[in-house]
């Protein structure tokens, strides 16, 4: 089963803007959840990375099945939806399923997930990049020379077994190691694979800091939360630089609101996720 050719031909951006919901943030969030549930998605978690912003995370059987088809596919087992109060008007935006599917080198056919998300929330435009990226570029994506690829993931910890690894991450989240907060857990059927969503508040790696520094015309809040993936006996995370760049591919290297403005964020993200994975406090900063 390949992907339909149309999915390969079109250039894509990281996020999709849905139809504008009515009501205040709370009403808009409830309506968005209902629309997702009606479209066959299961809401696995939600949280607020900063005030005026709610993130809803969903999955379905198709996403879980696709996740199980490819190496570290668990990173793509969910879609993230942001409901944002943008100066008094509510906006709903979400991760572009086909973009994410290609960025995470997944196998199979994502088109039914794409159609269900668009049916549930609408699709008024794609955004998040100056120009779209094509599937083959996304599958080999790196921001620039010497920057990480998808498979340069961070190995956070290793345990004697899958069960031990999952227990350690659960314990680390329960103890709020590194200031981290559990948003969701998704188990991939038939695989020793579990993905956790983690809200971060550690130093420059905090969700709030990144949203504040990387101001965009359209909210990138559906970038959050980050993932910790247990695959077999290993605990992994996407490299922070890759995970940020894939959702801000047009970010400039220097100047205000650039990669330089969040230079220490990737290390602080790794520190917090490692503390969770090892169920230990954040190690003293070596830098």
CORJODA-V179185 format. One record per residue. N is the residue number from 1. RES is the residue in one letter. SS is DSSP state (h for helix, s for strand, l for the rest). PHI is phi in degrees with one decimal (NA if undefined). OMEGA is omega as a letter, one per 30 degrees, with the letter a starting at -180 (NA if undefined). Layout:
n:res:ss:phi:omega
N:RES:SS:PHI:OMEGA
N:RES:SS:PHI:OMEGA
This chain:
n:res:ss:phi:omega
1:X:l:NA:l
2:X:l:-92.4:l
3:X:l:-93.5:l
4:X:l:-59.5:a
5:X:h:-56.8:a
6:X:h:-57.0:a
7:X:h:-68.6:l
8:X:h:-82.4:a
9:X:h:-73.0:a
10:X:l:-84.7:l
11:X:l:-79.3:a
12:X:s:-125.5:l
13:X:l:-119.1:a
14:X:l:-65.4:a
15:X:s:-128.0:l
16:X:s:-124.0:l
17:X:s:-89.7:l
18:X:l:-88.3:l
19:X:l:-69.0:a
20:X:l:-72.2:l
21:X:l:-84.2:l
22:X:l:-97.4:l
23:X:l:86.6:l
24:X:l:-82.9:a
25:X:h:-58.2:a
26:X:h:-65.5:l
27:X:h:-66.2:a
28:X:h:-64.2:l
29:X:h:-66.6:l
30:X:h:-61.9:a
31:X:h:-63.6:a
32:X:h:-66.9:l
33:X:h:-60.1:l
34:X:h:-60.7:a
35:X:h:-62.5:l
36:X:h:-67.7:l
37:X:h:-62.3:l
38:X:h:-63.7:a
39:X:l:-87.6:l
40:X:l:90.8:l
41:X:l:-92.8:l
42:X:s:-105.8:l
43:X:s:-78.0:a
44:X:s:-99.4:l
45:X:s:-178.0:l
46:X:s:-154.1:l
47:X:s:-163.1:a
48:X:s:-121.4:a
49:X:s:-68.8:l
50:X:s:-155.9:a
51:X:l:-65.8:a
52:X:l:81.2:a
53:X:s:-136.2:l
54:X:s:-117.5:l
55:X:s:-115.8:l
56:X:s:-113.1:l
57:X:s:-114.4:a
58:X:s:-128.9:l
59:X:s:-143.4:l
60:X:l:-153.5:a
61:X:h:-61.0:a
62:X:h:-64.3:l
63:X:h:-62.9:a
64:X:h:-66.6:l
65:X:h:-65.5:l
66:X:h:-61.7:a
67:X:h:-60.6:a
68:X:h:-75.6:a
69:X:h:-81.6:a
70:X:l:-136.4:a
71:X:l:-63.5:a
72:X:l:56.8:l
73:X:h:-64.7:l
74:X:h:-58.9:l
75:X:h:-63.1:a
76:X:h:-111.2:a
77:X:l:-81.5:a
78:X:l:-141.2:l
79:X:s:-119.9:a
80:X:s:-115.4:a
81:X:s:-124.5:l
82:X:s:-111.0:l
83:X:s:-113.1:a
84:X:s:-127.2:l
85:X:s:-86.1:a
86:X:s:-101.7:l
87:X:l:62.8:l
88:X:l:98.8:l
89:X:s:-107.0:a
90:X:s:-87.1:l
91:X:s:-127.9:l
92:X:s:-117.6:l
93:X:s:-136.2:a
94:X:s:-152.8:l
95:X:s:-62.2:l
96:X:l:-78.1:a
97:X:h:-54.4:a
98:X:h:-71.3:l
99:X:h:-63.1:a
100:X:h:-63.8:l
101:X:h:-55.4:l
102:X:h:-76.3:l
103:X:h:-60.6:a
104:X:l:-97.2:l
105:X:l:53.6:a
106:X:l:-83.5:a
107:X:l:-112.6:l
108:X:l:116.6:a
109:X:l:-135.3:a
110:X:l:-92.2:a
111:X:h:-60.1:a
112:X:h:-69.9:l
113:X:h:-67.4:l
114:X:h:-58.1:a
115:X:h:-63.5:a
116:X:h:-66.4:l
117:X:h:-64.9:a
118:X:h:-66.9:l
119:X:h:-67.0:a
120:X:h:-69.4:a
121:X:h:-117.9:a
122:X:l:87.4:l
123:X:l:-146.5:a
124:X:l:-90.6:l
125:X:s:-172.7:l
126:X:s:-96.5:l
127:X:s:-152.5:l
128:X:l:109.8:l
129:X:l:-146.9:l
130:X:l:-67.2:l
131:X:l:-141.4:a
132:X:l:-68.2:l
133:X:s:-111.3:l
134:X:l:-89.3:a
135:X:h:-54.3:a
136:X:h:-67.1:l
137:X:h:-69.4:l
138:X:h:-65.0:a
139:X:h:-68.1:l
140:X:l:-115.9:a
141:X:l:-65.6:l
142:X:l:-147.5:a
143:X:l:-62.7:l
144:X:l:-166.6:l
145:X:l:-46.4:l
146:X:l:70.0:l
147:X:l:-96.4:a
148:X:l:-71.4:l
149:X:l:-99.6:l
150:X:l:-53.2:a
151:X:l:-87.7:l
152:X:l:-90.3:a
153:X:l:-72.6:l
154:X:s:-86.7:l
155:X:s:-90.8:a
156:X:s:-81.2:a
157:X:s:-165.6:l
158:X:s:-138.8:a
159:X:l:-127.7:a
160:X:l:-71.5:a
161:X:l:-158.4:l
162:X:h:-60.4:a
163:X:h:-60.2:l
164:X:h:-64.2:a
165:X:h:-63.6:a
166:X:h:-62.5:l
167:X:h:-60.7:a
168:X:h:-64.0:a
169:X:h:-65.1:l
170:X:h:-57.3:a
171:X:h:-66.3:l
172:X:h:-62.4:l
173:X:h:-72.6:l
174:X:h:-61.0:a
175:X:l:-88.7:a
176:X:l:51.0:l
177:X:h:-57.5:l
178:X:h:61.2:a
179:X:h:71.4:a
180:X:l:-82.3:a
181:X:s:-134.1:l
182:X:s:-74.6:l
183:X:s:-104.9:l
184:X:s:-159.6:l
185:X:s:-140.5:l
186:X:s:-126.0:l
187:X:s:-97.2:a
188:X:l:-88.5:a
189:X:l:-59.1:l
190:X:l:73.5:a
191:X:l:-130.2:l
192:X:l:-86.3:a
193:X:s:-146.1:l
194:X:s:-137.7:l
195:X:s:-118.7:l
196:X:s:-113.1:l
197:X:s:-100.3:a
198:X:s:-131.2:l
199:X:s:-84.5:a
200:X:l:-116.5:l
201:X:l:-136.1:a
202:X:l:-90.3:l
203:X:h:48.9:a
204:X:h:-73.8:l
205:X:h:-82.7:a
206:X:l:-66.3:l
207:X:h:-56.5:a
208:X:h:-63.5:l
209:X:h:-61.3:a
210:X:h:-66.7:l
211:X:h:-64.5:a
212:X:h:-72.7:a
213:X:h:-75.1:a
214:X:l:-99.6:l
215:X:l:-64.4:l
216:X:l:-128.9:l
217:X:l:-58.5:l
218:X:l:-111.7:a
219:X:l:-62.7:l
220:X:l:-97.2:a
221:X:h:-61.7:l
222:X:h:-71.5:l
223:X:h:-64.9:a
224:X:l:-99.7:f
225:X:l:-85.5:l
226:X:s:-77.4:a
227:X:s:-112.9:l
228:X:s:-117.4:a
229:X:s:-111.0:l
230:X:s:-96.6:l
231:X:s:-127.3:a
232:X:l:62.2:a
233:X:l:-95.2:a
234:X:s:-104.5:l
235:X:s:-114.4:a
236:X:s:-125.0:l
237:X:s:-141.1:l
238:X:l:-65.7:l
239:X:l:-56.6:a
240:X:h:-54.7:a
241:X:h:-66.4:l
242:X:h:-65.3:a
243:X:h:-63.3:l
244:X:h:-77.7:a
245:X:h:-62.8:a
246:X:l:-66.3:l
247:X:l:-100.2:l
248:X:l:-132.0:a
249:X:l:-66.1:a
250:X:l:-100.0:a
251:X:l:-62.1:l
252:X:l:-76.4:a
253:X:l:-76.5:a
254:X:l:-132.9:l
255:X:l:99.1:a
256:X:l:-68.0:l
257:X:l:63.2:a
258:X:l:-116.4:l
259:X:h:-57.6:a
260:X:h:-61.8:a
261:X:h:-71.0:l
262:X:h:-124.4:a
263:X:l:-52.4:a
264:X:l:-87.8:a
265:X:h:-58.4:a
266:X:h:-57.6:l
267:X:h:-66.9:a
268:X:h:-70.2:l
269:X:h:-63.9:l
270:X:h:-60.7:l
271:X:h:-58.5:a
272:X:h:-66.7:a
273:X:h:-67.5:l
274:X:h:-66.4:l
275:X:h:-59.5:l
276:X:h:-64.9:a
277:X:h:-61.9:a
278:X:h:-95.5:a
279:X:l:48.9:l
280:X:l:-136.0:l
281:X:l:-67.6:l
282:X:l:-58.6:l
283:X:l:-67.1:l
284:X:l:-56.6:a
285:X:l:-68.7:a
286:X:l:-82.4:a
287:X:l:-83.0:NA
